[in-house]
Amino acid sequence: MKKLLITGFDPFGGEPVNPAYEAVCLLPDVVAGIKLCKLEVPTEFVRSGAVLRDGLAAERPDAVLCVGQAGGRAAITPERVAINLMDARIPDNAGFQPVDQPVVPGGPAAYFATLPVRRMAEAIEKAGLPAQISNTAGTYVCNCLLYTLLHTAAVEYPGMPGGFIHVPYALEQLPGKPEGTPGLALQQIARGLSCAIEAIAEAWT
């Protein structure tokens, strides 16, 4: 049975929950014949990558899908690219706020995700959920983790595909937000992730 390491972040920016890991926890242990290894990662530039690398070494997965919150987005958005830049609007959970710093000094300017991004977006949309491909993972911890994943895969785990999905706010995060702020139920987010995993499984067949 193929194994997928799927990660989600802990809450950050004063939010009580992070829909990324909350939705990951709602997933069953097996989706479309793929065993899921669930891992919570800290919303910290430095430690998130260390936790991810430990997870890779422990689980030796066939692929990796990281999940993060993109508050304000209305759709579930598989990311196409990660850039070698840390530039934080707010400090991370460790108080670190890098500006114009590389994720990996001397590393490539960018990496493209190696999961089937378009098929993932189409599968989510086919299930009646809002989805679109995103061409920017930002410059915060989400982008940092995706870049770290793809760089680590290229150097240490050649041939292991990896990618990232951003998800909207959960509905329970919306009170107190500006009127019209988009959100989805956690069950909908989890269903979207499941559809993406099904697309990954299909790409393997």
JOMO-V872630 format. One record per residue. N is the residue number from 1. RES is the residue in one letter. PSI is psi in whole degrees, 0 to 359 (* if undefined). Layout:
N/RES/PSI + N/RES/PSI
//
This chain:
1/M/131 + 2/K/152 + 3/K/132 + 4/L/123 + 5/L/121 + 6/I/125 + 7/T/154 + 8/G/151 + 9/F/158 + 10/D/169 + 11/P/150 + 12/F/170 + 13/G/27 + 14/G/2 + 15/E/145 + 16/P/333 + 17/V/164 + 18/N/115 + 19/P/341 + 20/A/300 + 21/Y/328 + 22/E/318 + 23/A/321 + 24/V/319 + 25/C/335 + 26/L/345 + 27/L/147 + 28/P/172 + 29/D/341 + 30/V/128 + 31/V/124 + 32/A/38 + 33/G/8 + 34/I/128 + 35/K/129 + 36/L/131 + 37/C/110 + 38/K/136 + 39/L/125 + 40/E/132 + 41/V/148 + 42/P/146 + 43/T/70 + 44/E/133 + 45/F/311 + 46/V/310 + 47/R/332 + 48/S/316 + 49/G/322 + 50/A/317 + 51/V/319 + 52/L/313 + 53/R/323 + 54/D/320 + 55/G/320 + 56/L/316 + 57/A/324 + 58/A/320 + 59/E/334 + 60/R/58 + 61/P/162 + 62/D/338 + 63/A/165 + 64/V/134 + 65/L/118 + 66/C/147 + 67/V/138 + 68/G/163 + 69/Q/133 + 70/A/83 + 71/G/130 + 72/G/335 + 73/R/143 + 74/A/346 + 75/A/161 + 76/I/122 + 77/T/99 + 78/P/136 + 79/E/140 + 80/R/329 + 81/V/148 + 82/A/140 + 83/I/154 + 84/N/67 + 85/L/133 + 86/M/120 + 87/D/98 + 88/A/127 + 89/R/325 + 90/I/156 + 91/P/153 + 92/D/185 + 93/N/351 + 94/A/2 + 95/G/7 + 96/F/130 + 97/Q/78 + 98/P/149 + 99/V/125 + 100/D/41 + 101/Q/145 + 102/P/151 + 103/V/313 + 104/V/105 + 105/P/128 + 106/G/359 + 107/G/168 + 108/P/154 + 109/A/327 + 110/A/161 + 111/Y/140 + 112/F/142 + 113/A/147 + 114/T/7 + 115/L/163 + 116/P/80 + 117/V/312 + 118/R/317 + 119/R/324 + 120/M/313 + 121/A/318 + 122/E/322 + 123/A/320 + 124/I/315 + 125/E/322 + 126/K/333 + 127/A/3 + 128/G/16 + 129/L/149 + 130/P/130 + 131/A/148 + 132/Q/155 + 133/I/137 + 134/S/137 + 135/N/9 + 136/T/122 + 137/A/11 + 138/G/198 + 139/T/20 + 140/Y/203 + 141/V/329 + 142/C/309 + 143/N/319 + 144/C/316 + 145/L/319 + 146/L/316 + 147/Y/315 + 148/T/317 + 149/L/309 + 150/L/325 + 151/H/316 + 152/T/319 + 153/A/315 + 154/A/323 + 155/V/319 + 156/E/334 + 157/Y/61 + 158/P/136 + 159/G/352 + 160/M/114 + 161/P/150 + 162/G/157 + 163/G/186 + 164/F/142 + 165/I/130 + 166/H/141 + 167/V/154 + 168/P/176 + 169/Y/148 + 170/A/155 + 171/L/325 + 172/E/350 + 173/Q/349 + 174/L/329 + 175/P/130 + 176/G/347 + 177/K/160 + 178/P/146 + 179/E/135 + 180/G/356 + 181/T/125 + 182/P/154 + 183/G/165 + 184/L/153 + 185/A/146 + 186/L/324 + 187/Q/325 + 188/Q/319 + 189/I/315 + 190/A/321 + 191/R/320 + 192/G/318 + 193/L/320 + 194/S/318 + 195/C/320 + 196/A/320 + 197/I/322 + 198/E/322 + 199/A/323 + 200/I/317 + 201/A/317 + 202/E/324 + 203/A/337 + 204/W/343 + 205/T/*
//
